[in-house]
């Protein structure tokens, strides 16, 4: 399920950052942060069960938004994740979250489908017991 509480999202991101920095460098030094696109993207990931939850900015529907470069238009975080692993989304298709979690960016939980299929699956998912 997507995070409803923004503070939980932030704490998850902070904890991931602290653990990752300590694992890699033995300390948390903000000035030495890697500013590459991949590092900035990974900073906002939180591994929760099977989902990889986006903890950065999101739209009103819960889909993560990510800017490749400062000042550029933001893209969908799950789309960026999918394209880094599987390549571009084929023309005429869109990504469906198989886990029904819009904050999830796990490429294994994303499938390129037609809009009609995505809508049908979304409607069917609303009736599943939580």
C-alpha positions in Angstrom: 0.0 0.0 0.0 1.3 3.5 -0.7 2.4 5.6 2.2 -0.4 8.0 3.4 1.8 9.5 6.1 4.5 11.8 4.6 6.6 11.6 7.7 6.9 7.8 7.4 8.0 8.3 3.8 10.7 10.8 4.9 11.9 8.6 7.7 12.2 5.6 5.4 14.3 7.7 3.0 16.5 9.0 5.8 17.0 5.6 7.2 17.9 4.1 3.8 20.3 7.0 3.2 22.0 6.6 6.6 22.4 2.8 6.2 23.7 3.1 2.7 26.2 5.8 3.5 27.5 4.0 6.5 27.8 0.7 4.6 29.6 2.3 1.7 31.8 5.0 3.5 31.6 4.3 7.2 29.9 7.6 7.9 27.2 10.0 6.7 28.9 12.9 4.9 26.4 15.0 2.9 29.1 16.9 1.0 30.3 13.8 -0.7 26.9 12.8 -2.0 26.9 11.4 -5.6 24.7 13.7 -7.7 24.3 11.4 -10.7 20.8 10.8 -11.9 20.9 7.1 -10.8 22.2 8.1 -7.3 19.5 10.8 -6.9 16.8 8.3 -8.0 18.1 5.6 -5.6 18.1 8.1 -2.7 14.3 8.1 -2.8 13.7 4.3 -2.8 12.5 2.3 0.2 12.5 -1.5 0.0 9.3 -2.7 1.7 8.4 -6.3 1.1 8.3 -7.0 -2.6 7.6 -3.4 -3.5 10.3 -0.7 -4.0 8.4 2.4 -2.8 9.2 5.9 -4.1 9.5 8.3 -1.2 10.2 11.4 -3.2 7.6 13.8 -4.6 4.4 12.4 -6.0 1.3 13.6 -7.8 -2.2 13.7 -6.4 -2.7 10.0 -7.4 0.4 8.8 -5.6 2.6 8.2 -8.6 6.2 9.3 -8.0 7.6 12.2 -10.0 11.3 12.6 -10.8 13.4 15.2 -12.6 16.3 13.9 -14.7 18.0 17.3 -14.6 17.5 20.4 -12.4 14.8 22.5 -14.0 13.6 19.8 -16.5 10.1 18.6 -16.6 9.4 15.8 -14.1 8.8 12.3 -15.3 7.0 9.4 -13.7 9.4 7.6 -11.3 8.1 4.1 -12.2 8.5 4.8 -15.9 12.2 5.8 -15.3 12.8 2.6 -13.3 11.1 0.5 -16.0 13.1 2.1 -18.8 16.4 1.7 -17.0 15.9 -2.1 -16.7 13.7 -3.0 -19.7 14.1 -0.2 -22.2 11.5 2.2 -23.5 7.8 1.6 -23.1 6.5 0.4 -26.5 4.4 3.0 -28.5 0.7 2.8 -27.7 1.3 1.1 -24.3 1.4 2.3 -20.7 2.7 0.8 -17.5 0.4 -1.1 -15.2 1.3 -1.7 -11.6 0.7 -5.4 -11.0 0.9 -4.8 -7.3 -1.7 -2.0 -7.5 0.6 0.3 -5.6 1.2 3.6 -7.5 4.2 4.5 -5.4 6.0 1.2 -6.4 8.9 1.5 -8.8 9.9 -2.2 -8.9 10.3 -3.0 -12.6 9.2 -6.6 -11.8 5.8 -5.1 -10.7 5.4 -3.1 -13.9 3.9 -4.4 -17.2 3.5 -2.5 -20.5 -0.2 -2.9 -21.5 -2.8 -1.0 -23.5 -4.9 1.7 -21.7 -8.0 -0.5 -21.9 -6.2 -3.4 -20.1 -4.8 -1.1 -17.5 -8.2 0.4 -16.8 -9.8 -3.1 -16.6 -7.2 -4.4 -14.2 -7.5 -1.2 -12.1 -11.2 -1.6 -11.8 -10.9 -5.3 -10.9 -8.2 -4.4 -8.3 -10.6 -2.1 -6.5 -12.7 -5.0 -5.5 -9.9 -7.2 -4.1 -9.8 -7.6 -0.3 -7.1 -5.6 1.3 
